[in-house]
Amino acid sequence: MAKIGKWRQLWQRIWQNWKVKHSLIIRNETTGHDSIRLRLSPRNIFVGVTLSVVTLIVLTALLIAFTPLRYYIPGYTTPDEHRKYEATERKVDSLQKLVAENDLFVQNFCALLNEQLNDSIGSQPAVGLASEDGLPEADVEPSEAELALREEAGDLLQAVSSRQSSDAVTVNQRADIQNLFLQPPTSGTIITAYNIAQNQYGIDIANQAGTLITAACDGIIIYAGYDVNDGNVIIIQHHDNVLTAYKNNQTLLKNKGAKVSVGEPIARMGNSGISDKGSHLHFELWHNGFPLNPMDYIILK
């Protein structure tokens, strides 16, 4: 209680003298004249000190925010670092978009392997696609060979699914495929060889834009469309669970579901993908979900 009483007396004294003015005099002892005379009160002193502190805080904040001193404060970055962060953010955004596009392509490809080919076989060609003689392809009924190829497509899907679920998958250098005879899909010069170590699952054959590309073997087209990375793509299902892929084409001459024979024109060479190799065909050969070296089965002239 005694302490509370002392604080109360101190507060009463301050309040009583809050507006009482006092004189602060600085006198020159040599001449006896008053150099500085100030009339002060507790209220004036409080207001002056408060304004001085606020002004000091504002000036310090402005000095840190608009001068190079901010680079020495934890949490601030240099202009170079800020530009690097922005460039990194743009790269991350572009990579996220690319991953989303690739995931969409994989989903579409799996859907193509899953769906039945009944609705696509014998359908009319899409607008802008024509056969070799320039006339629309006629409707045809599925033959026994086509039904057999459809069953092989289902077997291929099962093989791909088992390969994805397996933890120990090996890639053969050359597969033992019975009665596999491939014709070169086009003419030109090989500019990139097959190399699994570098994720090169096929070969690149360069030639002039518009060079005709033909089917390497009899089969049914199970995909014909555009991909962000590979451009205009055609994938053909052959016997013995064999697939051939023709990528980076300028134009496509066949539709999905069309039956093609060996040597039949299916596309024209171009540079519709993101590759910087110029006009070329990227040709891939797959068996039971495994990539093979096309040069083990074809001889380019």
Sequence and secondary structure as in RCSB ss.txt:
>XXXX:A:sequence
MAKIGKWRQLWQRIWQNWKVKHSLIIRNETTGHDSIRLRLSPRNIFVGVTLSVVTLIVLTALLIAFTPLRYYIPG
YTTPDEHRKYEATERKVDSLQKLVAENDLFVQNFCALLNEQLNDSIGSQPAVGLASEDGLPEADVEPSEAELALR
EEAGDLLQAVSSRQSSDAVTVNQRADIQNLFLQPPTSGTIITAYNIAQNQYGIDIANQAGTLITAACDGIIIYAG
YDVNDGNVIIIQHHDNVLTAYKNNQTLLKNKGAKVSVGEPIARMGNSGISDKGSHLHFELWHNGFPLNPMDYIIL
K
>XXXX:A:secstr
 HHHHHHHHHHHHHHHTSS  EEEEEE TTT  EEEEEEE HHHHHHHHHHHHHHHHHHHHHHHHHSGGGGGSTT
   HHHHHHHHHHHHHHHHHHHHHHHHHHHHHHHHHHHHS STTTTT    TT   TTSS        HHHHHHH
HHHHHHHHHHHHHHH S     SS   TT     SS SEEEE  BGGGTB EEEEE  TT EEE SSSEEEEEEE
EETTTEEEEEEEETTTEEEEEEEEEEE S TT EE TT EEEEEB  SS SS SEEEEEEEETTEEE GGGT   
 
